[in-house]
Structure formats: C-alpha cells, structure tokens
Amino acid sequence: YYDRYGGGANVVAHGYTKGVGLAAEIIGTFVLVYTVFSATDPKRSARDSHVPVLAPLPIG
C-alpha cells in the first residue's frame, strides 16, 4: 500500500478484522490519554511510577 498510495492507506491489513483494528485503536488511544493525564496531574501519586514505563509506548 505504501508505494501505491504514496505513503499509506486507511485499511486494516489482511488477516485482521475491522473489530480487531478498532480494538487496537481504542487501546492505543487509552494508553496515550492515560499517559498524558498521569504526567500532568500534580496530585496523582501514580505519576512517578507509571510515566517512565508508559510514556515511550505512545510516543514511539
């Protein structure tokens, strides 16, 4: 798809269903939002323990 469409395409890869793609998007979005909320909430005690582990995942 990369060469044909000049960079990418919004399709699910062969062998995966649309439901699996949706679930992956939901989980990835949750991890990103949770990481941002944890990193920016000064009252949260989990901020110091979870951020170093979770931050590299959504950032890439």
C-alpha positions as CSV (number, residue, x, y, z in Angstrom):
1,Y,0.0,0.0,0.0
2,Y,2.8,2.4,0.8
3,D,4.1,2.7,-2.8
4,R,0.7,2.6,-4.5
5,Y,-0.9,5.3,-2.4
6,G,2.2,7.5,-1.8
7,G,2.6,6.9,1.9
8,G,-0.1,4.9,3.4
9,A,-3.7,3.8,3.4
10,N,-6.5,3.7,5.9
11,V,-7.3,0.0,5.7
12,V,-6.8,-3.0,8.0
13,A,-4.1,-5.4,7.0
14,H,-5.1,-8.7,5.5
15,G,-5.8,-11.3,8.2
16,Y,-7.3,-8.8,10.6
17,T,-10.9,-7.8,11.0
18,K,-12.2,-4.3,11.4
19,G,-13.1,-5.2,15.0
20,V,-9.5,-6.0,15.8
21,G,-8.4,-2.8,14.2
22,L,-10.9,-0.8,16.2
23,A,-9.9,-2.5,19.5
24,A,-6.2,-1.7,18.7
25,E,-7.1,2.0,18.2
26,I,-9.1,2.1,21.4
27,I,-6.3,0.6,23.4
28,G,-3.7,2.8,21.9
29,T,-5.8,5.9,22.5
30,F,-6.4,4.9,26.1
31,V,-2.7,4.4,26.7
32,L,-1.9,7.8,25.2
33,V,-4.6,9.7,27.1
34,Y,-3.7,7.9,30.4
35,T,-0.1,8.7,30.0
36,V,-0.8,12.4,29.3
37,F,-3.2,12.6,32.3
38,S,-0.7,10.8,34.6
39,A,2.2,13.1,33.5
40,T,0.3,16.3,34.0
41,D,-1.7,15.7,37.2
42,P,0.3,17.0,40.2
43,K,-1.9,15.3,42.8
44,R,-1.6,11.8,41.4
45,S,0.8,9.6,43.2
46,A,1.0,7.1,40.3
47,R,2.5,9.8,38.1
48,D,6.0,9.0,39.2
49,S,5.7,5.2,38.9
50,H,3.7,4.8,35.6
51,V,5.0,7.6,33.4
52,P,8.6,6.2,32.8
53,V,7.0,2.9,31.8
54,L,4.1,4.1,29.7
55,A,5.5,7.3,28.1
56,P,7.7,5.5,25.5
57,L,4.8,3.4,24.2
58,P,2.5,6.0,22.7
59,I,5.4,8.4,21.8
60,G,7.1,5.7,19.8
